[in-house]
Amino acid sequence: MVSDEPTPGQESPQPISERDADRIDADRGRALDEALLGGERSLTLDDLAAQTNLSHEFLRSYWQALGLPILGHDERSFTVDDAQALRDIAEVAGTEELSNRSLTSLVRSVGHTTERLALWQAEALVEHMAQRHELDDTSARLLLLDRLPSLAPVLEAQMVHAWRRQIAALAGRWAVEFSGARATDERGEGELPLPRAVGFADIVSFTTRTASLLSSELSDFVSDFEAGARDVITAAGGRVVKTVGDAVLFIADDVETGAEVALGLATAGHDGHLVNVPPVRVSLVWGRVLSRFGDVFGPSVNLASRLTAEAEPGTVLLDQATAALLAENSKFALTGKPSREVRGLGALAPVRLQRAFTPEG
């Protein structure tokens, strides 16, 4: 029988009192604030208004757009760095004469994106620590809290670096697209501003295939799909707009690049880019879109979504207008499909896109 008595020289573990537990939590909170916020939360809302010369209404609107709650009016919730960030954005708003709508959109873009980013990174690290140290979920999260002060500076630097590269890439694309001979707006009255190839890739029978998976297996499944799809889209010259569990929305600046992206996704399972993921159905539509809030909108997006549902596993469907733009391109083969009724669109005669066989192939 194993005795519960301590071995000689070993003291029995003492339970932590509620007071000690509160002290440990407070110490952890201060350490996290110092590491993540640059200092203690020393300012109330009134203090923040006094230091920034900004109205309470402006401060509340900013904090709400950022996606964070304002606690009690007299709660010391803010830091010196918070005050500086507010002064900076208020100065830009004044210099650029930003409307309330534009300013709110800018702040909300940061809040929404970083909220998702922080959650994504934290959950990835929790999963790693649980596996690496053989911990349960709660213990892994507590370990991450202890490790965050050392990890946060690296993650912050990576975020800034990635943003700079992304904004530089966007600026480069716009410099080519909207300068010189292309500076004239060729839109008809009421047309959306940006001509783009838009497509969806959708996992076949996602609900059925994932219904019996454990949480870790579902996480791996979704992660494999998203990472693989992003790699295929980026390598072919397209860009991911968003992923929604079992589907990814992508765009490209020209129809040929869009076709390469779509075919790459359709064959990704055979090429080894989508590991442990069933075949996908893919669509592609050329048309004008509106780009807002990190998303794209317009009739071509809706049509691409509907076409995806009509595609067979591992195939790409186009609409007639997009097929016409690729008809003279020797890289591709086009096959008309029977017309069918699609809810909300009426009769639709899709066209299947394939690679053309070459003599060497």
ABEGO torsion letter per residue (X at the ends): XBBABBBBGBBBBBBBBAAAAAAAAAAAAAAAAAAAAGEBBABBAAAAAAAAGBBAAAAAAAAAAAGBBBBBAABBABBAAAAAAAAAAAAAAAAAGBBAAAAAAAAAAAAAAAAAAAAAAAAAAAAAAAAAAGBBAAAAAAAAAAAAAAAAAAAAAAAAAAAAAAAAAAAAAAAAAABEAAABBABBBGBBABBBBBBBBBBBGAAAAAAABBAAAAAAAAAAAAAAAAAAAAAAGBBBABBBGABBBBBBABAAAAAAAAAAAAAAAAAGABBGBBBBBBBBBBBBBBBBGGBBBEAAAAAAAAAAAABBBGBBBBBAAAAAAAAABAABBBBBBBBBBBBGAEBBBBBBBBBBBBAAX
